[in-house]
Structure formats: structure tokens, C-alpha cells
């Protein structure tokens, strides 16, 4: 199948998101390697083990590789320092290129390291998880976790291109694949009711490769349209935060336990909880709040808040970087397909939902 292209337009430049099947074998078709003095690949051990033979044949022979441990726990300033040190050892200059090949963690830390090395060098994202393909790799957010808070340190720097190869999803564990659908469902909930109905009509594992390319394309279009009008999240880009205020807090706490949640799982719980909050303050109908929870469950995603201390969840929420003047800032739903930003909610309502 031919690739499809989504263009994110910026005031000075634009870049393409190319989506297709078997793109990795032909990276030279999409990346002009001759424009760069050095090419550095950043990935993790698990992905390198699965894809190194194809990558070695697709990349220039002099490409340097930075192979990192896998997992959210590696999303630290210490890992960023390792990347900087390796860029320096590889004699990278300002005409060098970083290729981030992996999930959201690799894209976030690789993008941040590239955007700050020598005050910024080019990078390209090749996301290998469904979650990173439809969300994390798009929009220019880079960064790392700090002081127990997700993505506390970071910046907005756009990649030069994004290449999405659905072949990488064949080796993705089922749990991670299903977790990626949380952000896909979120795109429908905040922007397009018909899309929400389409992506929840059957189990994620039953979509064909062609249907999956179409779903990825539609999610990329939704996110690109939001991001290009508000690159640095001053206003309407906050619409993408639905489910994340509670979701990020729960995810951060889970990472301190022996049973950490995947990002999409935490966001699914956050969406169910924030839909319940919207219902309690009279914004969303009870019928739609129940429908959202049921559809998330049907997809195979969790919706119940783990047995964490309410105080701990609330404290994490207060540390969210989206807050202002000490107030928790929610993005909530008025209807399926319509969201509103900058919503403050009484503390009693928040805690009541967290308890239930």
C-alpha cells in the first residue's frame, strides 16, 4: 500500500508524517542522508534486538548507534547526559542528524537531547509503538521525568519528519498495542464522535492492516490540526490533555510500585474518571459518561482507579504543569466529540470520584 502524508504547517516551515507499510527498509527514500555530516540512531535494547539487521542495511554505513535500556524508568536527566556524551564522542556538529527509533520514551528523550545539543540539531522520529505513532511523536513535545513528575522538564521542538511503519506493530506485545488505543479513542472523544464510534466498534486486535493505517492516519490528522494552531500549548492544544490530569498522576504513582501501568492504561482510567467528573458538575450526560467507560472496557482498557491513597493522587495532580495559580486545570467533555479546556472543579467532587 502506498504511504499517506500528513503535513504539519508552521509559520516558517512544515514537515511530513509519512504512514505506510515496510518503510524502514527504504529510509534513504525519505531521508536525504547526504545533507548531514553525521547520523546517529537512538533506540533501546529491545527494539535494537528486533530490528538491527534491517536498520543496519537501511542506514548509512558510518551511522553511530546509542542503545539504551528500555522503559519509562530511563526517562531521566542521567539518560539525557549519556546521549549528550555519545553525541560528543561521535563528533557530532550542528549539521548532524539524530534518528529516534522507538516508542514514546525514546522520542521524548532523544528529541530533548537533540534539541539542546549545540543549541539544537535536527532529529527525525520513527515511532515503533501505536501510542507513539498516533500521539507521542507528533507535536514537538520533548522532555523527561523529574522529581517523580512525568515530563516536568522539556521543550517544544519539532522533528524534521516522522516516519510511521505499521510493520513495527507486528512485534508489539498485545498489552501495549491495546494501550495505544486509549489515545486513539481520546482523539474521537475530544474532536469527532463518528471517529470514536469507528475505533470502538470492535476489539483493536481485529482491525486489518489497511484499517489500522487509516486509523493511524485519522488520528495523526486530528492531532496535527490541533498542534499546528497552538504549537506551544497556550490555549486550544490543551484539548489533548483530556484524561491526562488524573491519568498522569496515577501513572506516576504506579511507576513506584511493582505493577506499573502503561501510559495508555493510565490515560484510559483518567478518561473514565474525568468523564465522571464532567457528569457530576453537569457538563456531560450520565448516558455518555457510562458509554465512554463501557467502550473503554470493551476495548480491553482499564477504567478503575487502583487502590492508591487519594491524598497521593491529589498531590500528584497539584504538581501537574498544566495547572495555574494553584488550581487544577482540567480538559473535560461537554459531549462525545466536544471538549472544553481550563475547567476548575471543586476539590470535593474530585476526591469523591477518586474514592469511587
Residue frames relative to the residue before (quaternion, step in Angstrom):
aa qw qx qy qz dx dy dz
X 1.0000 0.0000 0.0000 0.0000 0.00 0.00 0.00
X 0.4954 -0.6570 0.4798 0.3046 3.57 -1.00 0.80
X 0.5098 -0.6340 0.4821 0.3251 3.52 -1.15 0.62
X 0.2520 -0.7286 0.6097 0.1840 3.53 -1.26 0.43
X 0.2639 -0.7964 0.5346 0.1021 3.55 -1.09 0.68
X 0.1297 -0.7415 0.6546 0.0689 3.52 -1.04 0.92
X 0.1752 -0.7957 0.5716 0.0971 3.60 -0.81 0.93
X 0.1951 -0.7447 0.6273 0.1175 3.55 -0.87 1.01
X 0.2194 -0.8076 0.5398 0.0907 3.57 -0.56 1.19
X 0.0767 -0.7687 0.6345 0.0256 3.53 -0.99 0.93
X 0.6915 -0.4858 0.3122 0.4339 3.62 -1.16 0.35
X 0.7912 0.3019 -0.1573 0.5081 3.61 0.92 -0.89
X 0.8203 0.0567 0.0234 0.5686 3.59 1.10 -0.59
X 0.1886 -0.7460 0.6153 0.1715 3.54 -1.33 0.03
X 0.1195 -0.7808 0.6025 0.1141 3.56 -1.22 0.27
X 0.4442 -0.7222 0.4838 0.2171 3.51 -1.19 0.60
X 0.2088 -0.6944 0.6699 0.1595 3.49 -1.31 0.58
X 0.1016 -0.8107 0.5762 0.0192 3.57 -0.40 1.23
X 0.0839 -0.8103 0.5797 -0.0171 3.56 -0.71 1.14
X 0.3233 0.7504 -0.5314 0.2235 3.56 -0.82 0.95
X 0.5450 -0.6008 0.4814 0.3322 3.52 -1.35 -0.27
X 0.8469 0.1118 -0.1032 0.5096 3.60 -0.93 0.94
X 0.2643 0.7923 -0.5096 0.2070 3.61 1.00 0.77
X 0.6054 0.6229 -0.3615 0.3388 3.59 1.00 -0.83
X 0.6263 0.5613 -0.3438 0.4178 3.59 1.02 -0.74
X 0.7743 0.3061 -0.1475 0.5338 3.58 1.19 -0.52
X 0.0763 0.8447 -0.5259 0.0642 3.58 0.91 0.90
X 0.6159 0.5786 -0.3406 0.4121 3.58 1.06 -0.69
X 0.5741 0.5815 -0.3728 0.4396 3.57 1.25 -0.37
X 0.7752 0.3568 -0.1562 0.4973 3.57 1.09 -0.78
X 0.7500 0.2968 -0.1764 0.5641 3.59 1.21 -0.43
X 0.2714 -0.7579 0.5713 0.1597 3.59 -0.75 1.03
X 0.2161 -0.8371 0.4917 0.1037 3.55 0.22 1.32
X 0.6103 0.5887 -0.3518 0.3964 3.59 1.09 -0.64
X 0.5813 0.5865 -0.3761 0.4204 3.61 1.24 -0.25
X 0.7424 0.4193 -0.2007 0.4823 3.58 1.24 -0.37
X 0.4744 -0.6781 0.4919 0.2703 3.53 -1.12 0.76
X 0.7868 0.0596 -0.0146 0.6142 3.58 1.14 -0.68
X 0.1323 -0.7520 0.6378 0.1009 3.53 -1.20 0.61
X 0.0502 -0.7977 0.6009 -0.0120 3.56 -0.84 1.06
X 0.2311 -0.7635 0.5924 0.1129 3.54 -0.87 1.04
X 0.0900 -0.7669 0.6330 0.0559 3.59 -0.96 0.91
X 0.1806 0.7665 -0.5960 0.1571 3.56 -0.78 1.06
X 0.4381 -0.6722 0.5006 0.3248 3.59 -1.24 -0.15
X 0.7308 -0.4758 0.2763 0.4040 3.55 -1.29 0.41
X 0.6608 0.5194 -0.3166 0.4397 3.59 0.90 -0.86
X 0.6918 0.4664 -0.2763 0.4770 3.57 0.89 -0.94
X 0.6243 0.5445 -0.3348 0.4491 3.57 1.02 -0.81
X 0.6412 0.5356 -0.3246 0.4434 3.58 0.96 -0.85
X 0.7164 0.4578 -0.2559 0.4602 3.60 0.99 -0.81
X 0.8273 0.2869 -0.0852 0.4755 3.56 0.96 -0.90
X 0.4185 0.7589 -0.4546 0.2059 3.63 1.18 -0.14
X 0.6452 0.5356 -0.3481 0.4191 3.62 0.94 -0.76
X 0.6663 0.4762 -0.3010 0.4887 3.59 0.99 -0.81
X 0.6506 0.5262 -0.3169 0.4466 3.59 0.97 -0.85
X 0.6440 0.5356 -0.3280 0.4369 3.58 0.91 -0.89
X 0.7062 0.4471 -0.2716 0.4771 3.60 0.96 -0.79
X 0.6896 0.4925 -0.2788 0.4519 3.60 1.16 -0.57
X 0.7099 0.4413 -0.2482 0.4895 3.60 1.16 -0.59
X 0.6308 -0.5093 0.4026 0.4250 3.61 -1.20 0.37
X 0.6057 -0.6165 0.3676 0.3435 3.59 -1.02 0.82
X 0.7088 0.4578 -0.2618 0.4685 3.61 1.10 -0.63
X 0.3497 0.7565 -0.4873 0.2605 3.61 1.25 0.22
X 0.2847 -0.7269 0.5990 0.1783 3.57 -1.02 0.84
X 0.2020 -0.7885 0.5724 0.0992 3.59 -1.10 0.69
X 0.1394 -0.7428 0.6500 0.0797 3.55 -1.09 0.84
X 0.0760 -0.8196 0.5677 -0.0123 3.57 -0.35 1.28
X 0.1126 -0.8347 0.5390 0.0001 3.57 -0.43 1.25
X 0.5758 -0.5227 0.4667 0.4212 3.60 -1.23 0.25
X 0.4385 -0.7133 0.4838 0.2547 3.57 -1.13 0.56
X 0.6327 0.5738 -0.3984 0.3342 3.55 -1.28 0.37
X 0.6474 -0.5425 0.3927 0.3638 3.53 -1.28 0.57
X 0.5985 0.5933 -0.3640 0.3966 3.59 1.09 -0.64
X 0.6402 0.5279 -0.3209 0.4566 3.60 1.24 -0.36
X 0.5455 0.6397 -0.3863 0.3795 3.58 1.28 -0.13
X 0.3725 0.7401 -0.4481 0.3358 3.56 0.69 1.20
X 0.6521 -0.4914 0.3972 0.4190 3.54 -1.32 0.20
X 0.5948 0.5721 -0.3690 0.4275 3.61 1.10 -0.60
X 0.6548 0.4904 -0.3098 0.4845 3.59 1.03 -0.78
X 0.6062 0.5437 -0.3493 0.4636 3.59 1.04 -0.74
X 0.6484 0.5195 -0.3173 0.4571 3.58 0.95 -0.85
X 0.6216 0.5323 -0.3401 0.4634 3.58 1.02 -0.77
X 0.6504 0.5069 -0.3180 0.4679 3.59 0.95 -0.84
X 0.6438 0.5206 -0.3256 0.4566 3.61 0.88 -0.92
X 0.6589 0.5192 -0.3076 0.4490 3.58 0.91 -0.96
X 0.6841 0.4805 -0.2843 0.4694 3.57 0.99 -0.84
X 0.6026 0.5350 -0.3585 0.4714 3.59 1.10 -0.60
X 0.6547 0.5038 -0.3046 0.4741 3.55 1.02 -0.82
X 0.6529 0.5164 -0.3124 0.4577 3.60 0.95 -0.89
X 0.6804 0.4751 -0.2819 0.4815 3.57 1.13 -0.68
X 0.4256 -0.7286 0.4324 0.3179 3.59 1.37 0.09
X 0.2117 0.7923 -0.5408 0.1873 3.56 0.99 0.81
X 0.1363 -0.7625 0.6270 0.0831 3.54 -1.09 0.79
X 0.7450 -0.4276 0.2662 0.4374 3.57 -1.25 -0.12
X 0.6509 0.4729 -0.3136 0.5043 3.58 1.31 -0.07
X 0.4645 0.6782 -0.4411 0.3602 3.58 1.23 0.45
X 0.2859 -0.7516 0.5751 0.1507 3.56 -1.31 0.42
X 0.1804 -0.7459 0.6324 0.1057 3.55 -1.03 0.88
X 0.1344 -0.7609 0.6303 0.0751 3.56 -1.00 0.90
X 0.1881 -0.7818 0.5888 0.0817 3.56 -0.60 1.19
X 0.0097 -0.8136 0.5779 -0.0623 3.55 -0.37 1.29
X 0.5904 0.5539 -0.3922 0.4368 3.58 -0.17 1.26
X 0.7152 -0.4331 0.3346 0.4347 3.52 -1.30 -0.39
X 0.8145 -0.2955 0.1956 0.4593 3.53 -1.30 -0.34
X 0.6163 0.5512 -0.3544 0.4368 3.59 1.04 -0.71
X 0.6701 0.4887 -0.2966 0.4735 3.59 0.87 -0.95
X 0.6582 0.5142 -0.3134 0.4518 3.59 0.93 -0.84
X 0.6740 0.5084 -0.2912 0.4500 3.57 0.96 -0.88
X 0.7520 0.3851 -0.2304 0.4828 3.59 0.73 -1.03
X 0.6326 0.5205 -0.3379 0.4634 3.59 1.06 -0.67
X 0.6565 0.5072 -0.3038 0.4686 3.56 1.01 -0.83
X 0.6567 0.5009 -0.3190 0.4649 3.58 0.97 -0.83
X 0.6534 0.5134 -0.3221 0.4535 3.59 0.91 -0.89
X 0.6730 0.4878 -0.2966 0.4702 3.59 0.94 -0.89
X 0.6899 0.5016 -0.2871 0.4358 3.59 0.92 -0.89
X 0.7366 0.3877 -0.2266 0.5058 3.61 1.21 -0.34
X 0.5536 0.5975 -0.4005 0.4197 3.60 1.20 -0.35
X 0.8266 -0.0452 -0.0316 0.5601 3.60 -0.67 1.13
X 0.6211 -0.5723 0.2947 0.4470 3.56 1.18 0.78
X 0.7956 -0.3418 0.1374 0.4809 3.54 1.13 0.58
X 0.0639 0.7559 -0.6497 0.0501 3.54 -0.82 1.09
X 0.6518 -0.5444 0.3609 0.3855 3.57 -1.21 0.48
X 0.0291 0.7759 -0.6296 -0.0264 3.54 -1.20 0.56
X 0.2131 -0.7433 0.6250 0.1067 3.51 -1.29 0.62
X 0.2741 -0.7643 0.5629 0.1546 3.57 -0.97 0.85
X 0.0271 -0.7409 0.6708 0.0217 3.53 -1.03 0.91
X 0.1286 -0.8397 0.5245 0.0569 3.61 0.18 1.26
X 0.2253 -0.8178 0.5234 0.0808 3.57 -0.90 0.95
X 0.6709 0.4063 -0.3125 0.5359 3.60 1.26 0.06
X 0.6196 -0.5504 0.3946 0.3968 3.57 -1.15 0.52
X 0.6335 0.5496 -0.3277 0.4350 3.57 0.98 -0.87
X 0.7100 0.4398 -0.2695 0.4794 3.59 0.85 -0.91
X 0.6204 0.5625 -0.3489 0.4207 3.60 1.08 -0.62
X 0.7875 0.3221 -0.1760 0.4952 3.57 0.91 -0.83
X 0.8016 0.2680 -0.1356 0.5170 3.59 1.21 -0.20
X 0.7941 0.3996 -0.2332 0.3942 3.56 0.18 -1.31
X 0.7000 0.4868 -0.2884 0.4356 3.61 0.96 -0.78
X 0.6938 0.4841 -0.2533 0.4692 3.58 1.24 -0.47
X 0.7573 0.4302 -0.2855 0.4000 3.56 -0.99 0.78
X 0.5056 -0.7206 0.3840 0.2788 3.57 1.25 -0.05
X 0.4652 0.6506 -0.4811 0.3590 3.62 1.16 0.22
X 0.0382 0.7744 -0.6305 0.0364 3.56 -0.87 0.98
X 0.3380 0.7682 -0.5071 0.1960 3.59 -1.15 0.34
X 0.3051 -0.7369 0.5732 0.1879 3.51 -1.34 -0.22
X 0.5758 -0.5853 0.4510 0.3500 3.54 -1.33 0.34
X 0.0084 0.8050 -0.5911 0.0497 3.56 -1.04 0.78
X 0.8481 0.0793 -0.0872 0.5166 3.58 -1.02 0.86
X 0.6885 -0.5028 0.2779 0.4426 3.56 1.07 0.75
X 0.6343 0.5054 -0.3237 0.4873 3.58 1.29 0.21
X 0.4662 -0.7040 0.4641 0.2677 3.57 -0.77 1.05
X 0.8822 0.0147 -0.0233 0.4701 3.52 -1.08 0.93
X 0.2261 0.8089 -0.5169 0.1654 3.59 1.05 0.69
X 0.7616 0.2651 -0.1461 0.5729 3.58 1.08 -0.75
X 0.3753 0.7288 -0.5132 0.2541 3.59 -0.81 0.92
X 0.2485 -0.7525 0.5830 0.1789 3.52 -1.30 -0.18
X 0.4400 -0.6327 0.5473 0.3263 3.54 -1.35 -0.10
X 0.2184 0.7449 -0.6046 0.1788 3.57 -0.51 1.21
X 0.3288 -0.7787 0.5040 0.1776 3.56 -0.62 1.12
X 0.4668 -0.6473 0.5170 0.3094 3.60 -1.10 0.66
X 0.5650 -0.5795 0.4518 0.3753 3.57 -1.27 0.21
X 0.7768 -0.1005 0.0705 0.6176 3.58 1.23 -0.50
X 0.1919 -0.7332 0.6333 0.1565 3.55 -1.34 0.28
X 0.1091 -0.7827 0.6117 0.0362 3.55 -0.86 1.02
X 0.0843 -0.8079 0.5832 -0.0004 3.58 -0.63 1.15
X 0.0438 -0.7960 0.6027 -0.0349 3.56 -0.51 1.26
X 0.3388 -0.7748 0.4951 0.1994 3.59 -0.43 1.18
X 0.4686 0.6664 -0.4468 0.3696 3.60 1.24 -0.15
X 0.6258 0.5666 -0.3456 0.4096 3.59 1.05 -0.72
X 0.6109 0.5791 -0.3516 0.4097 3.58 1.17 -0.48
X 0.5355 0.6466 -0.4005 0.3670 3.60 1.23 -0.37
X 0.7369 0.3829 -0.2262 0.5090 3.59 1.11 -0.60
X 0.4761 0.6793 -0.4324 0.3533 3.57 1.30 0.08
X 0.4870 -0.6508 0.4845 0.3234 3.63 -0.85 0.87
X 0.6165 -0.5873 0.3757 0.3658 3.58 -1.05 0.78
X 0.6307 0.5471 -0.3441 0.4294 3.57 0.96 -0.82
X 0.6782 0.4794 -0.2938 0.4732 3.61 0.93 -0.86
X 0.6244 0.5425 -0.3396 0.4478 3.57 1.02 -0.79
X 0.6768 0.4794 -0.2893 0.4780 3.59 0.87 -0.96
X 0.6269 0.5457 -0.3402 0.4399 3.60 0.99 -0.81
X 0.6121 0.5702 -0.3448 0.4258 3.60 1.08 -0.67
X 0.6094 0.5777 -0.3491 0.4159 3.57 1.14 -0.57
X 0.4981 0.6484 -0.4404 0.3709 3.60 1.19 -0.29
X 0.7005 0.4464 -0.2732 0.4851 3.59 0.88 -0.91
X 0.5913 0.5497 -0.3642 0.4643 3.60 1.11 -0.60
X 0.6624 0.4915 -0.2940 0.4829 3.57 0.92 -0.94
X 0.6130 0.5552 -0.3439 0.4446 3.56 1.04 -0.78
X 0.6269 0.5428 -0.3456 0.4392 3.60 0.94 -0.82
X 0.6643 0.4834 -0.3051 0.4817 3.59 1.00 -0.77
X 0.6561 0.5371 -0.3158 0.4258 3.56 0.94 -0.87
X 0.7529 0.4028 -0.2267 0.4685 3.60 0.94 -0.81
X 0.8322 0.2590 -0.0898 0.4820 3.58 1.12 -0.58
X 0.8414 0.0898 0.0386 0.5316 3.61 0.95 -0.76
X 0.3060 -0.7890 0.5069 0.1643 3.59 -0.20 1.27
X 0.6422 0.5293 -0.3263 0.4483 3.57 0.99 -0.82
X 0.6387 0.5114 -0.3171 0.4796 3.58 1.05 -0.74
X 0.6039 0.5496 -0.3395 0.4669 3.58 1.05 -0.78
X 0.6748 0.4875 -0.2945 0.4693 3.58 0.89 -0.90
X 0.6411 0.5409 -0.3198 0.4407 3.58 1.03 -0.80
X 0.7591 0.4102 -0.2252 0.4525 3.59 0.76 -1.02
X 0.7037 0.4050 -0.2747 0.5151 3.59 1.28 -0.11
X 0.4278 0.7364 -0.4454 0.2764 3.58 1.25 0.18
X 0.7968 0.0299 -0.0327 0.6026 3.60 1.24 -0.37
X 0.6951 -0.4525 0.3424 0.4413 3.55 -1.29 0.20
X 0.5800 -0.6225 0.3944 0.3472 3.63 -0.90 0.85
X 0.6537 0.5401 -0.3159 0.4256 3.60 1.04 -0.73
X 0.6586 0.5295 -0.3001 0.4425 3.60 1.26 -0.30
X 0.5118 0.6293 -0.4376 0.3881 3.61 1.23 -0.05
X 0.4439 -0.6848 0.5095 0.2727 3.58 -0.97 0.84
X 0.6794 -0.4730 0.3566 0.4330 3.57 -1.29 0.23
X 0.6547 0.5092 -0.3130 0.4627 3.59 0.98 -0.82
X 0.6473 0.5017 -0.3152 0.4796 3.59 1.00 -0.82
X 0.6465 0.5317 -0.3177 0.4454 3.56 1.02 -0.81
X 0.6245 0.5214 -0.3367 0.4741 3.60 1.00 -0.78
X 0.6525 0.5118 -0.3081 0.4662 3.59 1.00 -0.84
X 0.6466 0.5116 -0.3134 0.4711 3.59 1.01 -0.84
X 0.6516 0.5061 -0.3134 0.4701 3.58 0.90 -0.91
X 0.6357 0.5332 -0.3186 0.4583 3.57 0.97 -0.88
X 0.6939 0.4793 -0.2899 0.4524 3.61 0.80 -0.99
X 0.6445 0.5027 -0.3278 0.4738 3.60 1.01 -0.73
X 0.6366 0.5215 -0.3268 0.4648 3.58 1.01 -0.78
X 0.6321 0.5259 -0.3295 0.4641 3.60 1.02 -0.79
X 0.6520 0.5105 -0.3205 0.4600 3.60 0.91 -0.90
X 0.7039 0.4529 -0.2876 0.4654 3.58 0.78 -0.97
X 0.6423 0.5348 -0.3319 0.4373 3.60 0.94 -0.85
X 0.6548 0.5206 -0.3160 0.4476 3.59 0.96 -0.83
X 0.6512 0.4955 -0.3124 0.4826 3.57 1.08 -0.71
X 0.7049 0.5031 -0.2680 0.4221 3.55 0.81 -1.09
X 0.6896 0.5053 -0.3113 0.4150 3.59 0.82 -0.91
X 0.6839 0.4602 -0.2899 0.4863 3.60 1.21 -0.36
X 0.7842 0.1111 -0.0644 0.6071 3.59 1.28 -0.18
X 0.1222 -0.8667 0.4797 0.0621 3.54 0.60 1.22
X 0.8051 0.3107 -0.1451 0.4839 3.61 0.85 -0.92
X 0.5272 -0.6982 0.3758 0.3054 3.57 1.20 0.63
X 0.2230 0.7766 -0.5513 0.2080 3.55 0.77 1.04
X 0.8186 0.0453 0.0006 0.5726 3.57 1.02 -0.77
X 0.8765 0.1890 -0.1273 0.4240 3.55 -0.42 -1.26
X 0.5342 0.6151 -0.4245 0.3950 3.63 1.15 -0.36
X 0.5340 0.6382 -0.3962 0.3880 3.59 1.21 -0.45
X 0.4949 0.6644 -0.4248 0.3649 3.58 1.24 -0.35
X 0.6312 0.5581 -0.3185 0.4344 3.58 1.18 -0.64
X 0.6053 0.5982 -0.3442 0.3966 3.58 1.26 -0.27
X 0.3627 0.7323 -0.5084 0.2717 3.60 1.19 0.07
X 0.8097 0.2332 -0.2050 0.4980 3.56 -0.86 1.03
X 0.6505 0.5730 -0.3015 0.3970 3.57 1.24 -0.39
X 0.5583 0.6035 -0.4129 0.3920 3.62 1.09 -0.47
X 0.7225 0.3538 -0.2124 0.5547 3.56 0.87 -0.95
X 0.6277 0.5788 -0.3323 0.4007 3.58 0.98 -0.84
X 0.6758 0.4852 -0.2977 0.4683 3.58 0.87 -0.91
X 0.6335 0.5335 -0.3337 0.4502 3.59 1.00 -0.79
X 0.6751 0.4826 -0.2862 0.4789 3.57 0.91 -0.93
X 0.6437 0.5233 -0.3262 0.4532 3.58 0.96 -0.84
X 0.6535 0.5244 -0.3170 0.4443 3.60 0.92 -0.91
X 0.6625 0.4869 -0.3047 0.4808 3.59 0.97 -0.84
X 0.6502 0.5381 -0.3230 0.4281 3.58 0.94 -0.86
X 0.6258 0.5574 -0.3354 0.4304 3.58 1.10 -0.67
X 0.6501 0.4933 -0.3086 0.4886 3.56 1.27 -0.30
X 0.6449 0.4986 -0.3088 0.4900 3.60 1.31 0.03
X 0.6225 -0.5399 0.4142 0.3865 3.56 -1.34 -0.01
X 0.7401 0.3263 -0.2069 0.5505 3.59 1.28 -0.15
X 0.0389 -0.8415 0.5389 0.0059 3.61 0.47 1.17
X 0.4153 -0.6831 0.5474 0.2473 3.53 -1.17 0.69
X 0.4571 -0.6064 0.5607 0.3302 3.54 -1.26 0.43
X 0.6587 -0.5275 0.3486 0.4078 3.58 -1.15 0.57
X 0.6831 0.4971 -0.2982 0.4442 3.59 0.84 -0.93
X 0.6216 0.5335 -0.3392 0.4625 3.58 1.08 -0.69
X 0.6604 0.4968 -0.3024 0.4750 3.57 0.96 -0.87
X 0.6500 0.5097 -0.3162 0.4666 3.59 1.00 -0.79
X 0.6095 0.5464 -0.3463 0.4582 3.59 1.05 -0.72
X 0.6466 0.4937 -0.3073 0.4936 3.58 0.95 -0.88
X 0.6551 0.5256 -0.3038 0.4498 3.57 0.98 -0.88
X 0.6548 0.5068 -0.3195 0.4608 3.60 0.98 -0.79
X 0.6437 0.5083 -0.3284 0.4684 3.59 0.95 -0.82
X 0.6786 0.4903 -0.2903 0.4635 3.58 0.94 -0.90
X 0.6981 0.4633 -0.2803 0.4684 3.59 0.91 -0.87
X 0.5750 0.5333 -0.3808 0.4898 3.58 1.20 -0.40
X 0.6397 0.5153 -0.3206 0.4717 3.59 1.03 -0.76
X 0.6211 0.5266 -0.3344 0.4745 3.59 1.07 -0.73
X 0.6526 0.5164 -0.3104 0.4594 3.58 0.94 -0.93
X 0.6382 0.5161 -0.3250 0.4699 3.57 1.05 -0.74
X 0.6821 0.5178 -0.2953 0.4236 3.59 0.87 -0.94
X 0.7240 0.3938 -0.2528 0.5068 3.60 1.09 -0.61
X 0.5917 -0.6348 0.3403 0.3622 3.58 1.27 0.30
X 0.4762 0.6821 -0.4365 0.3427 3.57 1.20 0.35
X 0.7905 0.2120 -0.0709 0.5702 3.57 0.96 -0.96
X 0.4975 -0.6603 0.4659 0.3154 3.59 -1.01 0.74
X 0.5982 -0.5659 0.4266 0.3740 3.58 -1.18 0.57
X 0.6140 0.5706 -0.3404 0.4262 3.59 1.03 -0.82
X 0.7085 0.4439 -0.2719 0.4765 3.58 0.88 -0.92
X 0.6091 0.5466 -0.3569 0.4504 3.61 1.03 -0.68
X 0.6615 0.4905 -0.2956 0.4843 3.58 0.98 -0.85
X 0.6331 0.5379 -0.3265 0.4507 3.59 0.99 -0.86
X 0.6405 0.5304 -0.3236 0.4513 3.59 0.94 -0.88
X 0.6741 0.4865 -0.2992 0.4684 3.58 0.84 -0.95
X 0.6688 0.5061 -0.3079 0.4492 3.60 0.89 -0.88
X 0.6638 0.5014 -0.3079 0.4618 3.60 0.96 -0.85
X 0.6247 0.5206 -0.3388 0.4731 3.59 1.04 -0.72
X 0.6539 0.5051 -0.3044 0.4739 3.58 0.99 -0.84
X 0.6471 0.5239 -0.3150 0.4557 3.58 0.98 -0.85
X 0.6348 0.5326 -0.3165 0.4619 3.56 1.14 -0.66
X 0.5265 -0.6272 0.4107 0.4009 3.57 1.23 -0.47
X 0.5297 0.6304 -0.3939 0.4084 3.54 1.32 0.33
X 0.4859 -0.6621 0.4767 0.3134 3.61 -1.08 0.62
X 0.1293 -0.7936 0.5890 0.0808 3.57 -1.19 0.56
X 0.6184 0.5452 -0.3464 0.4476 3.58 1.24 -0.16
X 0.4501 -0.6825 0.5083 0.2706 3.56 -0.96 0.90
X 0.4696 -0.6705 0.4853 0.3071 3.63 -0.81 0.93
X 0.5967 -0.5909 0.4135 0.3518 3.55 -1.26 0.37
X 0.2061 0.7513 -0.5876 0.2186 3.54 0.48 1.27
X 0.5981 -0.5576 0.4260 0.3873 3.57 -1.20 0.42
X 0.5222 -0.6541 0.4518 0.3086 3.57 -0.85 1.01
X 0.6295 0.5490 -0.3311 0.4390 3.57 0.99 -0.84
X 0.6620 0.5124 -0.3079 0.4521 3.59 0.96 -0.86
X 0.6431 0.5093 -0.3191 0.4746 3.58 0.99 -0.85
X 0.6730 0.5081 -0.2986 0.4468 3.56 0.87 -0.98
X 0.6441 0.5200 -0.3254 0.4570 3.62 0.99 -0.78
X 0.6329 0.5124 -0.3283 0.4786 3.58 1.04 -0.75
X 0.6396 0.5279 -0.3193 0.4586 3.57 1.02 -0.81
X 0.6433 0.5265 -0.3209 0.4538 3.59 1.02 -0.76
X 0.6731 0.4928 -0.2888 0.4698 3.59 1.19 -0.54
X 0.4235 0.7271 -0.4549 0.2916 3.59 1.29 -0.12
X 0.4772 -0.7132 0.4428 0.2601 3.56 -0.83 1.04
X 0.5966 0.5739 -0.3665 0.4246 3.62 1.24 -0.22
X 0.5386 0.6416 -0.3993 0.3726 3.59 1.26 -0.24
X 0.1221 -0.7767 0.6127 0.0807 3.55 -1.28 0.37
X 0.8560 0.0555 -0.0757 0.5083 3.56 -1.03 0.90
X 0.6945 -0.5043 0.2693 0.4368 3.54 1.04 0.83
X 0.5936 0.5601 -0.3603 0.4517 3.58 1.29 0.13
X 0.4237 -0.6801 0.5330 0.2718 3.57 -1.00 0.85
X 0.2104 -0.8014 0.5563 0.0628 3.53 -0.74 1.15
X 0.1052 -0.8144 0.5699 0.0316 3.60 -0.51 1.14
X 0.2154 -0.6477 0.6938 0.2296 3.46 -1.44 0.31
X 0.0237 -0.8286 0.5574 -0.0471 3.58 -0.63 1.14
X 0.4869 -0.6686 0.4859 0.2827 3.56 -1.27 0.38
X 0.2848 -0.6989 0.6271 0.1928 3.53 -1.20 0.75
X 0.7523 -0.0503 0.0654 0.6536 3.52 1.13 -0.85
X 0.5849 -0.4979 0.4589 0.4465 3.57 -1.25 0.11
X 0.7677 0.2809 -0.2448 0.5214 3.56 -0.60 1.19
X 0.7643 0.2566 -0.1629 0.5687 3.59 1.27 -0.07
X 0.0280 -0.8081 0.5872 -0.0374 3.56 -0.65 1.19
X 0.1947 -0.7546 0.6140 0.1251 3.56 -1.28 0.45
X 0.3423 -0.7627 0.5226 0.1676 3.56 -1.01 0.88
X 0.8168 0.3196 -0.2039 0.4349 3.54 -1.43 0.06
X 0.3323 0.7419 -0.5072 0.2863 3.55 0.89 0.98
X 0.1515 -0.7621 0.6226 0.0930 3.59 -0.82 0.98
X 0.1605 -0.7988 0.5793 0.0229 3.54 -1.00 0.94
X 0.5530 -0.6051 0.4422 0.3640 3.62 -0.96 0.73
X 0.5718 -0.6218 0.4212 0.3302 3.54 -0.98 0.89
X 0.6245 0.5608 -0.3401 0.4240 3.58 1.01 -0.76
X 0.6462 0.5117 -0.3171 0.4691 3.59 1.05 -0.78
X 0.6357 0.5343 -0.3276 0.4507 3.58 0.94 -0.91
X 0.7128 0.4626 -0.2620 0.4574 3.56 0.79 -1.04
X 0.6009 0.5558 -0.3567 0.4503 3.58 1.10 -0.61
X 0.6677 0.4838 -0.2930 0.4841 3.58 0.98 -0.89
X 0.6420 0.5238 -0.3295 0.4525 3.59 0.95 -0.82
X 0.6515 0.5187 -0.3194 0.4522 3.59 0.99 -0.75
X 0.7018 0.4712 -0.2713 0.4602 3.58 1.00 -0.79
